[in-house]
Each structure stands twice: as C-alpha cells, then as structure tokens.
C-alpha cells in the first residue's frame, strides 16, 4: 500500500459506513464496497472531474456504478465529497422514502448518473454516454474550445461481465473506439453462489482485447498501480478496462474473500471483529473530522472547475454563437422553435405501410432537430430508421447520425438509455416488435428512469406474414401496455404516424414505442389535422368515423385493424345499423384523458367491439366485462407462416367476422 495515514483513514471510513448501513438495515451488500473502497477512493479524489454543488454540470465526468448492489460505496462517496446526501440518509439505507435505496436510482439521489442493479445495464449505459459525448465533441468542439471534454468512468463486476448485454455493448464500444470509457473491473472472483470458477473461467482480459479494448490488470489495493493504470487509460484511444484484483469484504476476518460478505449483513459479532481489524472506533457511522475536511475539498475544487468551464463557454459563445446556441438548446431538452411544421402530410387514399410513413416523418424532423440520433439492430432497411442526409457514425466519422448497432437488440437499448442519460441528444432505436423480448430489461429501465427514448418497432403483427410465428408479435402489445410510464402508440395511417413522432419527441418523461406495420394501410381523411399533426391522436383515441345520430355499436381498433373496422362499419350500415369507428392508437394517452372525454368517444349504453391482431388481454378495460355488451376479436394463440392476407382470413381478422360479431352483440345474428 502507498496510502498516507489520512488516505487510509478515508478509505476505512468508506468501508465502515457501508458496513454500518447494511448492518442497521439488516439488508444489503457490504462486501463490494469494502473491497473496492481503495480503488474508488483513488478515482474520486485524484481523477474524477465533478462538482458536488453542481451535480448536473454538463462537462463533468460521468461515474457509473454498474455493480449497483454495492450502492453503499457510491452513497458513502457522495456523502463524504459534499453532495446533498446527509449522514442521516446513510443511516436510513434501504428504508421508505430515503435517498439511499438498495440500488442507485437516477433522479432519486443527486450524483447518481443512472439506475443500476440489473447487472450489465450500467456497463451498456456508459457506452451510450460515451457515444453521445463523442458525437457532441465532434459537432461542437472547436480549436481552443473543448466544450465537450469528459470521460465515462465506471465500476463493473464479475456479474456485469457475465451478462450478455455487457458483451453486446462492449463489442460495439470496441468497434467504435469509444476511448472516453474507463471501467474499473472489481476482479474479486466471488459471486453470490461462491467462487466465480463455479461458472466463469474464460480469460476476460483476452476477451476484451479481442473486442478492441485497452486492457490492464493491477492490484486493486495498490493505489499507485491503480493511478498509473487510470492515467494510461486516459491516454489511449480505445475504451479501457482495468482489472483490479481485490478482496471482497476486505477487513472482515471471517467473511472477507468469501461469498458470505456478498449479499448479506456481516452480523453483529463479525462487525466487532472487523472494527478491530481495521482499527476502527465503536461509534456507528463515524466520520473523522480530518477525513470530512479532506474529502470535502471536492466542493471547492468542483466550484473552480465549473467556473472555469463557464468562462470557457462564455468565450465559446462569442466566437461560435450558432453552435453555442444549438448546444444550449440541445442540453435543455427543448426542441427548436417551429420544428413541428416539418411533419409530413399524407393525402387520403391507398396509403402506405406505417413503417414507411414513419421513415418519412423521421427524415423530416431530423432536418429540424439535428441532435436526433439513432439506428436499428441491423434492420435499418426494414425499420426505415436511416436519416438519409447523414452518413454512418463510425470511429472515423463522429459527426454522423446513423448508428449501426449490429445484431445487438439488448445492447442497443442499454446504449440508448446511456445516450438519453448523458443528455444533449435524442436517441431512437429500431427492431421488430417481437424483439422487444430481447431488450425488455433495458426498455423497462428507460421507463423506470423516465428517459425520453424513442423505439421504432416495425412488423407489428401477423401482418408481417411468411416469416411465421417466431417473428409475429402476439403478447407484446399487452406487455408493453402493462409497463408503467411507457407510452405505446400503434398508428393506423401516415397522419397518425407523423403525429406519433411529434408525441414521442415531446414526451420528455419516459420512453415511447411506435408499433408500425409492414403491410400497406389506407390513409384516412382527417379534417382536424393541422399540417402533418393530428391533435386527436395525442389524446390516445378519437372518433374516426361516426353516424349522423347516436350509434348502435362502437367499433374500436388500433393500427392496421382500423381498416377492418371501417369496412365492417360500411357493411353494418348496409344492414341499417349505425356503427361508430374509434381509432385508439394509445391506451396510455387515452387513459390519461378525463372521464368526460373518454365517455364522449366510447359512447354510453351501446355495445363495444374491439379488434386488434394481438392478445386480447386488457381490452376489457375499454369494452367492459359483460360479454353481452362488449367483445374483443384478437389472437390468444401464436401465428403461422403464410401470406398475411391468408392469416387474417384464417384467424378471423376480417370485416366479415367483425360484422358477424357485431350483429351477435346486437342480438341480430
């Protein structure tokens, strides 16, 4: 060890704060903070550019605790360096409404850059942060004005490296040479079940070298070695991973180096022994005055860094006013004035697939919003996610806006989250709707964190046809609708699709999923459309077709099935039955409307019949539970391989079947 007495006292303060918090909560993971305290201390006190009083300072280094189970390490560092996290919050670890939840949560605690816990996610988020930073640096930096000049540091664990999402993200980061990434790998060789050699034996260093990373291995208990490795990583153009050999639960005589210190409190007797081993006081949550003063210097140092940066921005704004104004607007989360006027208009008639109209809308708004950036998981031609005026983002072309994620759906979604967390860009990503299965963990975290990520999910039903049941989504709409704080929009035509893009870009509090067709759908007349925007779509559901008087029945549909409902309404009209057709592109948006509007749209006292080429689960919310007054035509089984017209016929997704069911509800079958 090369630490001074004060340094060692500070490291042991971090260790014991973690021990005391976990012990008091009788829940948590003390081992990782105890083992990584020294490595983290070196990073936070010597290299991390941050400002405790300005936790959202735009050019700060980002610190990602991907090993989120070790949250007390981060909470101790935040407290000791002067963030708004008083000691009482550490004493309230894992308790109701505390700012120290069991795993770090974004928007919950100042200084926490991302929600972690599901392993591998923070790793991927950091890749997204680095990607966003590289794009911003290429677009906005000028000679003598490095307005984007930060690193993405992180602590990752054995579990992170085992999870597939990290492998996907690591491969992409190496390919793109995202050299702002510097990850410290807690190589303690212990998981909850025991030693890692029970399930993990590959040479991780060779693996990351093959990905194109800069790889180093050091003793995590040697501060000089850690410092030298960080400095070498800072000077390398590749993403870096530094393997830090540590002892989990360091300081615990009987549980250190074992899985017993991983996921449970040490226990009262072992805590006493640990205090003695580290030469620590019996006082709980003890922070020595000299340690508080020493680590508290981060406040003053951070203020100086922020002031210097603001001075730089001031000079930059004078020298490059247009770029400075754009950067400021992009970072604010606002959109350029009048951007919505670029939304395309679609004339009533034969129409197009909504994936195609989405591509047109994307390209239109991309011209007005230059920080809209994204791509797909090797399906750009199918998802229509390319920005036609841009090249591909590569290691050799940082200003381009088309991202090639490769066949890495989960890695893509985790990277998109990191881009949104970084700020200054609006990220979007595309794949087939059925592959939300592959990325759901990241999508759920986007919803949990309230991240404005746009998902372009095409091939939204059995309408994709011959690819068969492996590619035909059935349960996916229901799953997405069940996810809190996620907005799903399934538009029926081009106007609704253009409107969906506006809704998505204006939604700054959570992800938006656009479910889009492969097959052509008609373009309906929308007299109340304003330019390319339909205000009614933003309310989630509206009357697309109505009768002159009160309806006898209300037909409700989303997406491509709106056309079926419209045909059925014509057929019913021929039989003297007045049918209203309601297009319902978004349950979430409709559910947020007041009861009066919902009643106005859905009618009262008449049967309701919904039709959607997906699972029927949840539709009872809109048609009711009385089978005599409401019904749903959908699919509660998997699809099949055949042309989509055949599938719709075989599975009863036809106007004839809708008409027959409507007559049955009305007692006129």
Secondary structure as UniProt FT lines:
FT   HELIX           5..25
FT   HELIX           30..46
FT   TURN            52..53
FT   TURN            55..56
FT   TURN            58..59
FT   STRAND          62..65
FT   HELIX           68..70
FT   HELIX           71..80
FT   TURN            81..82
FT   HELIX           87..91
FT   TURN            92..94
FT   TURN            96..97
FT   TURN            106..108
FT   TURN            110..111
FT   TURN            119..120
FT   HELIX           121..140
FT   TURN            143..144
FT   STRAND          152..157
FT   HELIX           158..162
FT   HELIX           164..176
FT   TURN            179..180
FT   STRAND          181..187
FT   STRAND          190..191
FT   TURN            192..193
FT   STRAND          194..195
FT   HELIX           196..198
FT   HELIX           204..211
FT   STRAND          214..219
FT   TURN            220..221
FT   HELIX           223..234
FT   STRAND          240..245
FT   TURN            248..251
FT   TURN            253..257
FT   HELIX           259..261
FT   HELIX           268..278
FT   TURN            284..285
FT   HELIX           289..295
FT   HELIX           297..319
FT   HELIX           321..332
FT   TURN            337..338
FT   HELIX           339..342
FT   STRAND          349..353
FT   HELIX           354..368
FT   TURN            370..371
FT   STRAND          372..376
FT   HELIX           380..383
FT   TURN            388..389
FT   TURN            395..396
FT   TURN            398..399
FT   STRAND          402..404
FT   HELIX           409..422
FT   STRAND          426..432
FT   HELIX           433..435
FT   HELIX           436..449
FT   STRAND          454..458
FT   HELIX           462..464
FT   TURN            466..467
FT   TURN            469..471
FT   HELIX           476..481
FT   TURN            484..485
FT   STRAND          487..489
FT   HELIX           494..506
FT   STRAND          512..515
FT   STRAND          520..523
FT   TURN            527..528
FT   STRAND          529..530
FT   TURN            531..532
FT   STRAND          533..534
FT   HELIX           535..539
FT   STRAND          542..545
FT   STRAND          553..557
FT   TURN            559..560
FT   HELIX           561..574
FT   TURN            575..576
FT   STRAND          579..583
FT   HELIX           587..591
FT   HELIX           595..602
FT   STRAND          607..611
FT   TURN            617..619
FT   HELIX           620..623
FT   TURN            627..629
FT   STRAND          630..633
FT   HELIX           644..650
FT   TURN            651..652
FT   HELIX           655..665
FT   TURN            666..667
//
